Amino acid sequence: MDRKIDTSAQFIEFYKKKGDYLVSLSENHFKNIEYRKCLELLNEAYGMYKKGNYIELAENTKQKFMEIKEKYFKKNTG
């Protein structure tokens, strides 16, 4: 008789911790003017928060991503 262990709470906690870690890492890259790497990390963090169902953190991370993208990666028009 196989017993399944419910690890979902542990995974949710892992996704949150991983997301937090990626956000703090992205802040270091931002301070070092490594904006592309910063965006990569924020994108990963967003994914982690979504997996863990941390909707508000995911949205905040997405907002940060968009602000940095718009400010530092503007397309030159004309």
C-alpha positions in Angstrom: 0.0 0.0 0.0 1.6 3.2 -1.2 1.0 6.3 0.8 1.3 9.6 -0.9 2.8 12.3 1.2 1.2 15.7 0.7 4.1 18.0 0.0 2.1 20.8 -1.6 2.5 23.2 1.4 6.3 22.6 1.2 6.3 23.4 -2.5 4.2 26.5 -2.0 6.7 27.7 0.7 9.6 26.8 -1.6 8.1 28.9 -4.5 7.7 31.9 -2.1 11.3 31.6 -0.8 12.7 31.1 -4.3 10.7 34.1 -5.6 11.9 36.3 -2.7 15.5 35.2 -3.4 15.3 35.9 -7.1 13.8 39.4 -6.4 16.6 40.3 -4.0 19.2 39.0 -6.5 17.6 41.1 -9.2 17.9 44.2 -6.9 21.7 43.6 -6.7 21.9 43.4 -10.5 19.8 46.5 -10.8 22.2 48.4 -8.5 25.1 47.2 -10.7 23.3 48.5 -13.8 22.8 45.0 -15.1 19.2 45.6 -16.2 18.9 42.7 -18.6 19.9 40.2 -15.9 17.6 42.0 -13.5 14.7 41.5 -15.8 15.5 37.8 -16.3 15.5 37.3 -12.5 12.3 39.2 -12.0 10.7 37.1 -14.7 11.8 33.9 -13.0 10.5 35.3 -9.6 7.2 36.1 -11.2 6.9 32.5 -12.4 7.7 31.2 -8.9 5.1 33.4 -7.3 2.5 32.3 -9.8 3.3 28.6 -9.1 2.9 29.2 -5.4 -0.3 31.2 -6.0 1.1 34.3 -4.5 -1.0 36.6 -6.7 -0.1 39.9 -5.1 3.6 39.2 -5.1 3.4 38.1 -8.7 1.7 41.3 -9.7 4.1 43.5 -7.8 7.0 41.6 -9.4 5.4 42.0 -12.9 4.9 45.7 -12.2 8.6 46.1 -11.3 9.6 44.2 -14.4 7.5 46.5 -16.6 8.8 49.7 -15.0 12.4 48.7 -15.5 11.7 47.5 -19.0 10.0 50.8 -20.0 12.6 53.0 -18.4 15.8 51.3 -19.5 14.7 49.5 -22.7 12.6 52.1 -24.5 12.3 51.6 -28.2 13.6 54.7 -30.0 10.8 56.1 -32.1 11.8 58.1 -35.1 
